[in-house]
Amino acid sequence: MASGAGASSYNVYRGAASGGEVLLQSGVSGPVYSDSGLTDGATYYYQVTAVNPLGESPRSSEVSPRRT
């Protein structure tokens, strides 16, 4: 994605192991996403990309948020 070009949507990637994220949801319209259908006690890893008419950005750093 070209520098300075704004995102028109986002793609969310999720995996059960670090480095194993696969596309979970494409075309997310805003920078906030709520995941559902998760297993209690399981660890999930996420990455996000931004998409605009020029293409998809590189994936973000991997995160594994703590479930509360």
Residue, then its C-alpha position, 0 to 999 in steps of 0.5 A: m500500500a502506498s505511503g500516505a494513502g488512507a485505508s478503506s477497509y481492514n483485514v483481520y487474521r487470527g491463529a491458534a499459534s504464533g505465526g499461524e494466522v489466517l484470514l478471519q474477516s476481510g472488508v472490516s469497515g473500521p479500526v475496531y473489530s470484536d471477535s466471537g466464537l472463542t474458546d475459554g482458556a485458549t490463546y489467539y494471535y492476531q494481525v491486521t492489514a489495511v486495504n485501499p484501492l492500491g492494495e493491501s498493506p503488510r501485516s501488523s505486528e502480532v498481538s495476543p490480547r488477554r481475555t477478561 
